[in-house]
């Protein structure tokens, strides 16, 4: 289909409910798929729309009551397009107002002709007197306006180019049935918290690696990734019958990414080199950190209140002091400090579970969290692997302890920058990636968790979140309304689908689009980093992607891998 061939005519509609379009007789309804990007040519503007529904209609009830026989091809062809027809529902997202239509045609023609050799929309704007203004939709096209298939020039006008020197654009994928890239504006992406959602097995981790790779390549922000399942650091396993792996961020950007591990034994067994051990000590754990794992430790509110009494008495060493107490010492403490003996004993007994965590020590030889902060300030991206320490108690404790300290540091840096107005004091934008986000951001704990604070503060302190979750309905509605860009793979649960559109104007029209996605390599992208919602076939995470985005030389790396394998074989054979 080309722009010269209209698909159908607008027959009715409204600004709130969308447009109803009757397809022309020569257009098959089977070519219309939910999520397609279409253009309506109005009298004074062009409307960029998303196809949200497809239906069949008949001119008379008699046809429905007495349809032609399957073998009656002649009658079917006679009725097609007249007695029977197809209709589609469009949701207008943006409109392009052109002040001078003749000059506008020249601009669009130039845009199309130069689109494949690096032409930029900005250059055409600079060299012509025509203003190409993408505006929010506040009106609708008139009756019988023609609907067209979107062309490359339409996507470029809306989503830009990946190599645009004026913006940090990153191609996340391509639209359905087309080969033109759809780009995110990474500067807008990192300035607010974002989410990657989808049910299990839809490729959330691959989507997240794509986004993180783009942020690193374009230097849009510095990343801190809590790698719960060891999928982002060195390599990750693909789903399927064959055992295949894909490269992680450390392999793609060896000079920009640092790895820390909470389970050095697991990291070594998987053949990962260069990962630094990360330890936390009891004196780094505060009562607020313990309260966030209250559910995992099965602690009562009384135990938390007595933890505050212990903290007030012993300061930072309150956990070590508590674990060293015997019954008589607990009894004496309670008599003096008015603590509750049974609650303190229960707290002591349940905190003993922390000894089972491999990364917990009574004291640490150095401050590893401070070391991570220094790496982030130096522009290094940090991946923290959990290995076998990925149970919810271990994951939630470590992420909260580390993030609270980092956020505290960024608040001080931000306040200094706001006071001095000196660019040197401006913190580098930080994006923190967490999985199982609903555990931190549910309604019960969002007010007390550091991640809830970050999500609400947005860019005030230059720290934002990238949340990865398969149950968005478990995230507090206020937090979901603050999520700037949402990249969503297939979801089946109605509550999860409804949660995705929390705080999104016109979200009801997009519900059918989300529910009809393929289970693999398709996603709905909407929010702050894109001008309008769009369904994309996500970019393949393969050898071509490595060459385009990474810092690695595949040929030299392959040679190094062969040499390492040879050295390992020699060692195993005793040479």
Secondary structure, DSSP 4 states (H G I P E B T S, - for coil): --TTS--EEEEEEETTTEEEEEEPTTS-GGG--TT-EEEEE-SSEEEEEEEEEEEEEES-HHHHHTPPPTT-HHHHHHHBTTTEEEEEEEEEEEEEE-SSHHHHHHHHHHHHHTGGGT--HHHHHHHSS---EEEE--S-PPTT-EEEEPPHHHHHHHH--TT-TTS-EEEEEEETT--SEEEEEHHHHHTS-EEEE--TTS-HHHHHHHHHHHHHHTT--EEEEEETTS-SSSEEEPSSSS--EEE-HHHHTTTTEEEEES-HHHHHHTT--SPEE--EEGGG--HHHHHHTHHHHT--HHHHHHHHHHHHHHGGGHHHHHHH--HHHHHHHHHHH---HHHHHHHHHHHGGGGGSTTEESS-SS-HHHHHHHHHHTT-EEEEE-TT--SHHHHHHHHHHHHHHHHHHHHHHHHHHHHH--GGGPPPPEEEEEESTHHHHSTTTTTTSHHHHHHHHGGGGTEEEEEEES-GGGS-HHHHHH--EEEE-----HHHHHHHTTT-TTGGGGHHHHHT--SSSEEEEEETTSSS-EEEEEPP-SHHHHHHH-S--HHHHHHHHHHHHHHHHHHHHT-
